[in-house]
Amino acid sequence: MGLFWRRTIRAPVNPFDLSRPLFRVSDADIVTLGQACEGVLICGATGAGKTSGPGDLIARALLNAGAGFLVLCAKTDECERWERLCREAGRAADFVRFGPGGPAKLDVLQYALSMPGGSIDAVAQLLDQLADLSSRSSGSGGDDKFWQLLAAKIARRCIAIARLGAGAPTLAEVRRVLASLPHTPEEAVSREWALNSFAGRCLAAAVDHKLTGADARLLEQCGAFVEEWAALSDKTRSIGYTMVDNVLDRFLFGEMAGLVAAGETTLSPEDVLAGKVVVLDVPVLRYREPARFTQLAWKLLVQRRVLQRDVRANPRPVVIWSDEAQFFVCPSADCMAQSVARQARMVTVMMTQSVPLLVQELGGTPKAEQEVTALLTNLQTKVLCQNTCPVTNEAFSKLLGEHRDVLYSGSSQMGNEFDFVGDLMGATPAASCSYSEQYRPQYPPWKFGLLSKGGPPGFAVEAVVFQGGRVWSNGRTWLVSTFEQPRR
């Protein structure tokens, strides 16, 4: 079969044309930029060579294409790897690290309010998506619509109150509003609450400004919410408060606070659109849930910004890269973004071990299974490395299709007594033969377990490559490709 190298194809006259060839998977088969924009899934067991084989080839090809990157990090060495990749691709000047101890900061709330199309509703939706993911991963369930809607409404109104009082609020000020809301109807209309609580002072400041139009209506809605909040039962109020506060706490506790909630923005999705390679060096395996929430917020904001832009004015492709993608999946946003990704020139590259792992991270429910199926369906290029997961191998074996096979069977009957004359004369016992045609997998599930994982001496990773709507040069919808690993 031979090695198909780390060969990427040099830029044409228009480097961002969707027909631009990116990389080869065989001597005769090329993947284009437009096909990459349809989404890429790299799946394989731990140690199967996903990152160092096909992942390395695709990363270098997209760097050579001049794409902007948002790199989500789960592993502690991911930032170092991307710094080396950028240097070797001649893009060291585009590399930007976002992490503790560095100068780069993004105030999530202020940027989300001020970005094109930004609004209180858009910010509340972002927080709602994060709250949903938090409830799923914690095992508390994510299907109770009443509590989801309540939490979204609380977040929306708290952001509005903070904006009315502070102009450009921070997440810390939104949390202060939440914590200072009244507990009884009497407190809600008292002068003492209005003067001594942060929420009350924000509303009083808005009244003094004599707002008109949309802001006046917003102030009226916020006043009504305060009265409604105070009249809720203690249990309902407590659950709603906890759901919103848990999300805010992910950004405001520990080292993440100085990066995403300090009222300062020096790096934003605009830099990704301009061609920077932004690596979020807050690995989940080190910083856990706060890092996951920070990176999810970045991802959702970049997705929104890419989908909003005018690609005629800025046709540069934007890559959202997630190794260990199970930590960073947001089904509602990902499926919507992927459905229009080609038109928006957004390249989604997800790398993960197995389908059950994705389902488990989303709560392990039948709904999670449907969401994972919908997401994987929208990732048109699938690179399937060595795997021993029966569920994953069975699913992808079905995807690769079946072929008609002929099966033969036969039988014979022998007599119980020795027949000297019959043997001497060449007589044979009674026998029968039959055949049948059956449809059997073109690539059986067990064969995924035999693919080469790379490493010495050959440093070559094997993978089955499938692309929706394509027949490769071998006449099939799939081919087995070999990817060379870097020898370090």
KEDREN-352730 format. One record per residue: x, y, z of N, C-alpha, C in turn. Coordinates in steps of 0.02 Angstrom, whole numbers, plus 32768, in hexadecimal, padded with zeros to 4 digits. Layout:
N
XYZXYZXYZ...
end
This chain:
488
80297FC38000800080008000802B803F80008062803C8023808F80768023807980AD805280A880D8806280998110808D8080814B80638050816E807E803581A78059804981E8807A808281E6809B80A9821F80AF8083825280D980A6828880E6808982C38104808982F980CD807582E78093807A8315805A803C8341805680458381805C800E83B18052801B83D680117FE683F07FF47FE9840C7FB17FEC84577FB4801984747F8E802784BB7F927FEC84E67F7A7FEC85247F917FB385507F857FA985607F3B7F6A855E7F247F5A85757EE17F5885C17EDF7F4185DC7EA77F3D86257EA07F1086427ED67ED586247EE17EA886377F177EB086057F507ED586157F857EE585E27FB77EA885CB7FDF7E7285F37FDF7E3785E280067DFF85C57FDC7E0D85B47F9E7DDB85957F737DC985507F8F7D8885417F917D7285027FAE7D8B84C57F877D9C84CF7F487DB684967F207E00848B7F2B7E1F84B37F567E6784AC7F627E7684677F807EA484407F617EB984007F7F7EE0840C7FC07ED083E57FF37EF283EB80337F2683B5803E7F12837680397F40833F80467F27830080227F5582D0801D7F4682917FFC7F38825B80307F0C822C801E7F0581F080467F1B81B2801E7F2B81BD7FDE7F4A81897FB57F6A81AD7F7A7F8C81877F507FAC81A57F157F7981CA7EE97F3B81B07EE77F0A81CA7EB97ED081EF7EDA7ED081F47F1D7E9682107F417EAB824C7F6B7E8982847F5E7E9982C47F7F7E5B82DC7FA57E6682FA7FDF7E31831C80057E3A83677FFC7E0483897FEA7E0683D17FDD7DF183F9801A7DFC843A80167DE78467804C7D9C846480567D768463801F7D2D846080247D16842080477D3883E980397D2683AA80597D3883AB80A37D6F83CC80B47D8183D480FB7D4D83FE81207D30843080FE7CFD845A811C7CBD8433812C7CB583F9810E7C7C83CF811D7C8583A7815D7CBD83B0817F7CC7839181C07CF3835481BD7D1F834C81EF7D4D831381F27D4982F382367D3F82B282377D41828A82757D7C825A82707DA7825B82A37DDD822982A97DCE820082E77DC381C082DE7DAE819683157DDD815B831C7DF0814A835A7E1C811183657E2B810A83AF7E4080CF83C17E4F80C084077E8A80E984207E9280EB84617ECD810B847F7F0C80E984657F3B8111844C7F7980F584317F7480DD83E97F3B80EB83C77F3280D383837F54810083507F70813983657F93816583377F68819B83177F2F81AB83367F0281DE831A7F25822183137F47823683487F65827983497FA4827B831F7FCF824A83258010824B8304800D823482BB7FD6821382A87FCF81FB82637FA3822A823A7F63821982317F38824582097F2F828A82267F2F828F82697F2882D182897F61830082767F9D82E682767FD8830E82657FD58325821C7FC282F881EF7FBD830981A87F898340819C7F4E833881BA7F18836881AE7F2883AC81CD7F4683AC82097F5983EB82297F8A841181FE7FBD83F081E57FEF841181BC7FD1842B817A7FA48404815D7F858419811F7F5C845981297F37845C815F7F0E8498816C7F3984D381817F6F84C881A37F9E84FE81B27FBB851A81717FCF84EE81447FEA850381047FB7852980DA7F77851B80E67F41853C80C17F33858280DD7F54859681137F4A85D9812F7F0D85E0815A7EF185A981727EB485AC819B7EC285CB81DF7E8E85EA81FA7E8F85FD82417E7985C2826A7E9485BD82A77E86858282D17E6F859683177E3F857083317E32856E83787E408527838E7E72851E83B77E8784DB83CD7E7284D184157E4584A184207E2D848F84637E5B845A84807E6E846184BE7EA1843684DB7E85840C85147E9083CC85107E82839E85477EC3838785687EF6837B853F7F36836185597F65839A856B7F91838B859A7FBE83BF85B47FF583D28583800383A88551803983B78521801E83D184DF7FDD83DF84DA7FBF83F3849B7FDA843684837FE1846684B07FF984A8849C804084A58480806A847F84A180AF8477848880B0845884428085842784378082840783F5806E843883BF803C846283CE80258492839B805784CA8390807C84DC83C280B0850E83B880E584F3838880F684B3838F8126849483628109848F831B80C9847B831580AA847682D380AA84B982AF809984EE82D48098853182B580DE8545829E8110853782C78155854982B5816B85238277815C84E28274817184BA823B814A84CB81FB810E84E7820380E684FB81C980F4854381B48123856481D5813385AA81C580FF85DB81DE80DB85C8821280A785F4822D80B18602827780EF8606828B80FE861482D180E1865782E780DD868882BA80C386CA82CC807886C982D88056869482C0800D869082C97FFB866B830A802B864A8328801C86228365800E865183A07FD6864583C37FC4866C83FE7FAE863B84357FCE8640846E7FBA861684A77F89863D84D37F53861C84E67F23863885157F23860B85537F3E8625858A7F4285FC85C57F5E862286007F5D8604863C7F77862486787FBF863C866F7FCD86788687801086948683801E86B986437FF186B686137FFB86D985D37FD4871985D07FE28743859E7FC1878485997F7C8781857A7F6C874A85577F2C874785327EF1873E85617EBD876685577E81876385807E44876E85537E0D874E85677DCD875885457D96875C857A7D79879885837D3F879D85AF7D03878285897CED8747859A7CBA872385747C79874C856F7C63876785A77C23878B85A77C2787CB857E7C5A87F2858A7C5F883285667C678828851B7C8F87F685077C9687E984C07C5487D184A27C3187A384C57BF3878884AB7BBD87BD84A37BBF87F084CE7B8F882784C97BA1885884917BE2886084847BF7889384557C068879840F7C0C883884057C1B881B83C47BE1882983947BEE882683537BB7882D83237B8087F983317B43881183387B0C87E583487B0787D483917B3387F283BA7B3287E484027AF4880184237ADC87DF84567AA187F6847A7A9C87D284BC7A7087EB84E77A6587C985277A4A8782851C7A1D877B84EB7A01873984DD7A38870984C57A668722849C7A9C86F884837AC986E084BB7AD8870D84EA7B0186FA85247ADC86C8854F7A9C86D4855B7A7486A685847A71866185647A6C865F85227A6B861F84FF7AAE85FA85097AE5861F85067B26860085117B2A85E285577B158608858A7B1685EE85CE7AE785B385D67AAF85B585B37A7F857E85B77A9C853F85997AC0854585627AE1850A85447B1584ED85737B39851885957B6B84FF85C47B4A84DF86017B1384FB86187AEF84DE86507AD48498863D7ABB849186017AA2845185E97ADA841D85E87B14842F85CD7B4C840185CB7B6483EF86117B638420863E7B78841386837B4A83E086A57B0983E8869B7ADA83BA86BA7AE18374869D7AF1836F865D7AF9832D863F7B378309865A7B6F832D86597BAE830D866D7BB082FD86B77B88832186DF7B86831387277B5682DB87387B3082C487057B02828D87117ABF82A3872C7AB282E4872F7A7382FC874B7A3C830287177A4D82EF86D87A1B82F086A37A17833386827A04833386437A008373861F79C0837A85F8798C8354860A794F835385E2791583778603791D8391863F78E683B4866078E183FA864578B28404861778AD844485F57899847C86257872846D8657785D84A38685789984C486A578C7849C86BE790184B986E0793184DA86AF793684BE8674796084DF864179458523862F79048527862478E68567861278EB8599864C78E28581868978E785AE86C3792E85C986C87960859D86C279A585B386C879B785E68691799E85D9865379AB8608861D798C864C862B794F864C8646792E868B8655795386B1868C7969868D86BF798E86AE86F679CE86CD86DB79F386A786B37A3286C186977A2586FE866C79F286FB864379E28733861579D28772863D79AA876C8671799687A7869779D087C286C279F9879586DD7A3287AC87057A6487D286D97A6F87B9869D7A9B87DD866E7A7E8821865D7A3D882386517A1C886286407A21889586797A16887E86B67A1A88AC86F07A6188C786F77A93889B86EE7AD888B186F47AE988E286BD7AD088D686807ADF890486497ABD894886537A808947866C7A5D8986867A7A8289B086AE7AA1898D86DE7AC389B287137B0C89C087077B2E899186E37B76899786DC7B8C89A786947B5F89A586657B7189B586207B92897B85FC7BD0896C860F7BF5893385F37C058903862C7BD688DA863F7BDF88B1867B7C10887886727C2B886186A97C55882586AA7C2C87EB86C77C4587AF86C07C23877586DC7C1E877B87287C51879887477C4F87A187907C1587CE87A47C078802877C7BCE882E878C7B8C880B87807B8987E0874E7B4B87B887447B40878B87807B75876E879A7B6E874387D57B59876C88127B7187AA88187B5C87D588507B1287E5884B7AFA87EF880E7AB187FA88057A8B87BD881D7AA0878288077A7D874488197A7C873B88657AB4874888857AB9873D88CE7A91877188F67A8187AB88D87A6187E088FF7A1787E988EE79FA87BA88C879B287BE88BA798A87B588FA794F87D388FF792787D0893E790B878A894A78FD877A898978E48738899C7899873889AC787D877389B57836877789C5781787B0899D77D487AD899177B387E5896E77BB8827899377BC882589D477C3886389FC7808888289F1783B885789F0787F887089E57886888E89A078648871896F786A8888892A785488D18921782588E8894A780C892D89437825895B897A7855894289A1786D896B89D878A4899A89C278A789D489E378DA8A0589D4791F89EB89EA792089C58A1F795F89AB8A397980897D8A057958895089E67975892489B3798E894C89777968897E8962797C89A6892979BE89CB893579CB89DF89737A078A0689827A4389DA89937A3789A089B17A6E897889CD7A82893B89A47A59892889737A6A88ED894B7A87890589087AB488DC88EC7AD188EE88AB7A9D88EF88747A7088BC88737A3B88BA88417A0E88F7884779FD8909888579D28943889079F2898488787A33898C88857A5689C9886F7A5B89CC88237A64899288027A66899187B87A2389A9879C79EC899187B879AB89A587A0799D89EF87AF79B28A0687E979A98A4C87FB79D08A7A87CC7A0D8A6587BA7A368A8D878C7A158A90874879F78A59873379D48A5986F279988A8786F379748A88872B793A8AB5873179518AFD872D79888B0E874D79A28B53874D79B68B69870779C88B3A86DC79DE8B4C869879A38B5C866A79658B51868379298B61865C792D8B42861579338B008616793B8ADC85D778FD8AE085AB79068AD8856B78CF8AD8853C78D68A9D850C78A08A8F84E678A28A5C84B378AF8A1684CF78DB89F184AE78E889AB84C0790589A58506792F89D5851A794D89D2855D791789DC859278E78A07858578B18A1285B5788789D285BD787989B18586785489738589787B893D85AE78BE893C85A278E8890C85C578E78918861078EA8958862478E78969866B78A58952868A786F895B8665782E8945867F782B88FA8688784888D58658784A888C865D78748875869878AB889986A478D7888786DC78B48893871F788F88CB8723786988D88760783588A3876D7813888D873877E18858873F780288168755783E8809873A786287CC874D787487CC8797788A880487B1789C880987F8786087F6882378258810881277E98800883877D787B6883177DE879C87F477CF875587E878008728880F7840873A880F78738714883378648711887D7852874A88997844874E88E17808872488F477DA871888C5779D86F388D577A586A888CA77DD869288AE77E7864A88A477EE862688E677DF85E588E577EA85BD8921783585B7892E784785AA896C788E85A5897E78B1856F8955788E8536894A78AD84FF892678BB851288DD7888852F88BD78918542887678C88576886F78C685A7889B78F985DC8898793F85BF88A47943859188D37984857488E579A1854C88AA797785248888798F84FC885079A485298817797B855A8807798C858987D179CC85AE87DF79D485C5881D7A1185E988307A4E85BB88287A48857D88407A818550883E7A96854087F77A66853687C97A76852687847A9E855D87637A88859C876C7AAB85D4874D7AED85E187707AEE85DE87B27B2C85EC87D77B6285B987C87B4E857A87BD7B80854687AD7BA48555876C7B80856F873B7BA0858186FB7BCE85BD87057BB685F187277BE0862C87327C1E861B875A7C1785ED878A7C4F85DB87B57C8885BB878E7C78859987577CAD857A872F7CDD85AE87137CC285EA87057CEB862086E97D0B864C871F7CEF864C87597D03867D878C7D2D866087C47D3B861F87C17D6285FF87F67DA685EA87DB7DDA85F987FF7E1C85E187ED7E3C860887B57E6785E6878F7E908607875D7E69861E871F7E2D860287157E06861586DA7DEC865D86E07DE08674871E7DC286B687287DEC86ED87087E2E86E9870E7E58871C86F27E5C871B86A77E4586E486897E4886DD86407E0786F2861E7DCF86E4863D7D8F86ED86197D5C8718863E7D6F873386787D3E875B869E7D5E879686C17D9387B186A37DB887E786C37DA7882C86A77D768830867A7D648870865D7D95888986297DBF885C860F7DF2886F85DE7DF4883D85A57DF9885585677DFD8829852D7E37883F85017E69881384FA7EA1882084CD7EA587ED84957E7C87B984997E7A878484667E32876D84607E1A876584237DD48753841A7DCB872A83DB7D8E871183CD7D8186EE838E7D93871683507D95875883557DA98781831B7DF0876F83057E1C875E83357E60874B83247E62870883007E3686DA83127E32869A82EF7E1D86A682A77DEB86D1829C7DD586E182587E0B8702822F7E39872582517E6F8748822E7EAA871A821F7EA786DA82357EDB86AB82237F098696825C7EFB86AB82997F25869582D17F15864C82E37F48862B83007F3F85E783197F3B85ED83657EFF85F1837E7EF385FC83C67EEE85B883E87F1C85AB84157F1E856B84397F09857884817ED3855884967EB9856384DA7EDF8535850A7F15855085257F41852985517F26852785987EE9850E859E7ECA850185DF7EB084B985DC7EDE848885D97ECB844385CC7E99842886007E67840585E67E3383EA86127E5083B886437E838392862F7E9F8360865B7EC6837F86957ED483C086917EF583E286C97EC4840D86F17E9B843586CE7E6F846586EF7E27844F86F57E16841686D87DD483F786DF7D9B842386C57D62842486EA7D25844386D17D2C848E86C07D4E84B686E87D5584FD86D47D76850486907DA884DB86817DCA84DE86407D9B84C886097D74849586167D45847E85E47D1284B485D37CF784D586067CC7850A85FA7CE6854585D57D22855785E77D45858E85C57D4D857F857B7D638542856C7D6E852F85267D2C852884FF7CF8850F85207CB7850B85007C9D855184EF7CA78581851D7C9185C585107CB685E284D37CF885D784D07D1F85EC84967D0385CC84567CF8858B84597CE08567841D7C9D858284057C6E858C84337C2C85A4841F7C3085EB84027C5B8615841F7C62865984057C83865983BF7CB5862F83B57CD5862B83737CA3861083407C7E85DD83527C4B85C283247C1B85FA830E7C02861F833E7BD28654832E7BF2868883017C2E869B83117C4E86D082EB7C5D86B982A37C72867B829B7C80866282587C418660822E7C0A8649824C7BCB864482277BAE868882167BC186BC823B7BA78700822F7BCD872581F87C0B871381EE7C36873D81C37C22873981797C38876981537C2F876B810B7C6C874980EC7C63870C80D17C9D86E780B77CB8870680777C91873280577CAC8754801C7CE1878780317CD787A6806B7D0887D680847D4287B380A77D35877B80C87D69875680EB7D5E870B80DF7D7B86F080A97D7186A980987D9F867880BC7DC9869180E97DFA8666810A7DD6862E81307DEA85EF81267DCC85B9814C7DDF85BD81967DB085AA81C17DBB85AA82097DB2856282227DE3854A82477DE48505825F7DD5850582AA7DA584DB82BF7D9B84CD83067DB3848683127DEC848183347E0F8441833C7E08842883837DEE83EB838A7DE683CF83CE7DFD838783D07E38837C83EB7E4E833983FD7E2C8329843F7E1C82E9844B7DF182D684837DB082FE84817D8F82FA84477D548323843A7D1A831684697D1A82DD848C7CE382CF84B97CDB830484EF7D12832884FF7D0E835C85337CEE839D85187CE983A384D67CD783E484BA7C9B83E2848C7C7583AC848E7C3A83A784637C0083CE84807BDF83F584577BA2841984697B70840B84317B4683D784387B1F83BE83FF7AF683F283DB7AD0841B84007AA3844A83DE7ACA847C83B37B01849783CF7B2984C783A97B5184A683727B6D846B83807B988449834F7B70843383117B368417831C7B0E83FF82E37AF7843A82B87AE2847082D77ACD84AA82B17B0784C782897B4184CF82A97B7B84EB82887B9384BF824F7B93847D825B7BAD845082287B81844D81EB7B40845981F47B13845681BB7B21848C81877B4284C3819B7B5184F9816C7B9C8508816B7BC584D981837C0D84E5818B7C3084F081487C1D84CC81157C3F84D480D57C35851A80B97BF8853380BC7BEA857680A47C1085AB80CC7C17859E810E7C3985CE813A7C8485C4813B7C9D859181177CE5858081177CFF8572815E7CD9854A81827CEE853581C47CFE84EA81C27D3A84DA81DA7D51849481DA7D4F847A82227D268448822E7D228428826F7D4983E7826D7D7B83E182987DA183A3829E7D99838982E57D7A834E82EB7D6F832F832C7D9482EC832E7DB682E183667DDB82A383707DC4828583B27DB1824583B07D99822483ED7DA481D983E87D9A81B684217DA7816E84237D6E814484077D308155841A7CF9812984087CB6814E840B7C84813083ED7C40814B83EE7C23814984357C298110845A7C0D810F849E7C2B814484CC7C6A815684C17C89818A84EB7C6681CD84E17C5681DE84A37C31821C84957BED821A84B67BCB81E184B07B8781DB84CD7B8A81E285187BBC81C385377BC381C785807BCE820E85987BF8823485747C06827985887BC982A685837B988292855A7B5B82B885517B22829E857C7B31827285AB7AFF825B85DB7AEC821385D47AFE81F2859D7AF081AB85957AA7819A85897A7E81CA85777A3681BF856D7A2781B0852379EA8197851579D7818F84CE79DC81D084A779CC820884C879D3824984A67A1C825584937A4A824484C07A92824D84B27AA7822284767A8D81E584727A9D81BA84397A8781D983F87A4A81F583F77A31821583BB7A5B825283A87A70827883DB7A9882B483CD7ADC82A183B07AFB826D83CB7B3C825783B27B35823D836A7B008218835D7AF481FF83197AEC823982E87AC6826C82FC7ABB82A682D17AFC82CB82C47B2582D382F97B6482F782F17B9582D182C47B9D829082D07BCD826982A87BB7826482607B75826482557B5C826382107B7282A181EA7B7682DA820D7B88831981ED7BD3832181E37BFC82F481FD7C4482F681F17C5282C681B77C5982E1817B7C5782B9813E7C96828F81327CD082A881487D0E8282813F7D1E825E81807D21821D817E7D2F81F681BA7D6F81CE81B07D9D81D781DF7DDD81B481DD7DDD818582197DDA8144820C7DCD8112823F7E0C80E9824C7E2C80F882857E6A80D582977E5A809582BE7E90807482D47E88803682F97E59803F83357E2C800F833F7DFB801583757DE57FD0838C7DD67FCA83CC7DBD7F8B83E77D787F9384067D577FCC83FA7D147FD784167CE17FB583E87CBD7F8384017C8E7F5E83D57C577F8B83B97C3D7FB983E37C077FE583CD7C1F801383947C598031839E7C75805F836C7C85803A832C7CA6800083317CB97FDA82F67C7C7FC182CF7C497FAC82F37C0C7F9582D27BEA7FCE82AC7BE7800982CB7BC7804382AB7BEC8057826B7C2E805A826E7C53807082337C57803981FE7C557FFA82137C537FC381E27C127FC881B97BDB7FD881DA7B9C7FE181B67BA0801D81877BC18051819D7BC8808D81737BED807D81327C1F805281367C48804280FB7C23801580C97BEB7FF980DE7BC17FD480AE7BCD7F8980AD7BA47F6880867BA67F2080807BB27F0B80377BC47ECD802D7BCB7EB37FE97BAC7E6D7FE77B9A7E577FAC7B7A7E167FA47BAF7DE07FA37BA57DAD7FCC7BD67D777FD27BB37D357FC87BD67D067FAB7BBB7CC37F9F7BD77C947FD37BAB7C717FF77BBF7C41802A7BAC7BFB80147BDA7BCB801C7BCF7B8680077BCC7B5980457BA37B24803E7BA07AF280737B967AAD80547BAA7A7980767BA27A36805B7B9B7A0380937B8579C780827B7D799180B37B88794E80917B99791D80B87BA178D9809D7B8C78A780D17B76786C80BA7B61783680E77B8C77F980DB7BA877DF81117BD277A4810D7BAE7768812B7BB87730810E7B9B76F3812B7BBD76E0816C7B9976B981947BB576A681D57BE5766B81CF7BE0764381987C0A760781917C407612815C7C7675F081667CAD75F381357C9875CD80F67CA075F080BB7C8A75D3807C7CC775CA804F7CE5758E80517D227582802B7D1675887FE07CDF756B7FC97CD0756A7F817CC175B17F697C9975D77F927C89761C7F7F7CC776477F797CF376417FAA7D3176687FA77D5C76547F6C7D5D76117F5D7D8575F87F277D6C76117EE37D2A76177EDC7D0B762B7E9D7D0376777E977D16769D7ECB7D1276E67EC87CCE77037ED77CA276DD7EF57C5F76F77F077C67772C7F3E7C3E77607F3B7C4177967F6C7C0277987F967C0577B17FD37BC977B77FFC7B9C77EE7FE27B6077F17FFB7B3078257FE87B4B786A7FFD7B48789D7FD17B6278DF7FE07B3579147FC17B3879517FDF7B1079897FC37B3979C97FCA7B2979F97F9F7B4C7A3A7FA07B197A717F937B207AAA7FB67AF27AE37FAB7B197B247FB47AFC7B597F997B1B7B9B7FA27AE37BCF7FAB7AF67C067FC97AC67C3D7FD47AEA7C7F7FCE7AC67CB47FBD7AE27CF77FB87ACB7D207FF47AF97D4180157AEA7D6B804E7B0F7DAD80497AF37DE180687B167E21806D7B3E7E2280AD7B7F7E2D80A57BAC7E2D80DE7BD57E6E80DE7BEF7E8481197C147EC3811D7C507EC480EE7C597EFC80CB7C967F0380A37CD47F0680D07CCC7F2681097D047F2B81387CE97F15817C7CF27ED7818F7CD57EBD81CD7CEF7EE2820B7CC67EE6823F7CDA7F0C827B7D1D7EF682987D2B7EB682977D687E9D82B77DA87EB782967DA37ECA82557DDF7EE082317DFA7F23824A7DCE7F4D826A7DE67F8D82867E1B7F8182BC7E157F4982DE7E457F3983127E897F2682F97E907F1982B77ECF7F03829A7EF67F3B82787EDA7F7682747EFD7FAD82547F3C7FC0827A7F707FD382567FB07FE482757FAA8024829E7FC8802482D97FC6805F83068004808A82FF8031807882D3806C80A182CA80A3809182FB80D080C08305810A80B583308140808F830B81798082832E81B0805F830C819C801882FB81BA7FFC82C681EF801B829C81D4804482628195803A824F817C805982128161809F821A814A80B28257812C80F4826380F58104823080C780D48228809180DC81F7804F80C78217801E80F382147FDC80E682307FAB80D681F87F88809E81FF7F55808C81CE7F1180A681E57EE780BA81B57EA480D081C57E7780C481897E3980B581977E0680B081637DEA80F681597DEA810E811C7DD28152810C7D91814D80E57D5E816F80FE7D1C817180DE7D0881B980D47CE881C7809C7CCF820B808F7C8A820680707C5A8227808F7C16822480767C10823A802D7BED821280057BE182237FC07C1B821A7F917C4E81F47FA77C8A81ED7F7D7C9D81A47F737CB081957F367CCF81547F277D1981607F187D45813E7F3D7D8C81497F367DA881267EF87DE7812E7EEC7E0781117EB17E0680C57EB17DFB80A67EEA7DF7805D7EED7DB280427EDC7D8380707ECB7D3F805B7EB97D1180517EF37D2980607F307D0080597F6C7CF2809D7F8B7CC3809C7FBC7CB580D97FE17CE780E3801A7D1680B580217D4880B980567D8A809E803B7DC080B1805C7E018095804C7E2B8092808B7E5B8066808D7E8A806280C47EC8808A80B17ED580BF80D87F0D80EC80CA7F4280E481017F7E80F780EF7FB680F5811F7FD2813A81297FD9814F81677FF0819281788032818D819D806481AF818380A681AF81A380A681DA81E280C681C1821780CC81E78255810F820D82568110824782788151826982828180823D82AA81BF823D829A81F0821382BC8218823F82EB8201824483298224826C835B823A82408394
end
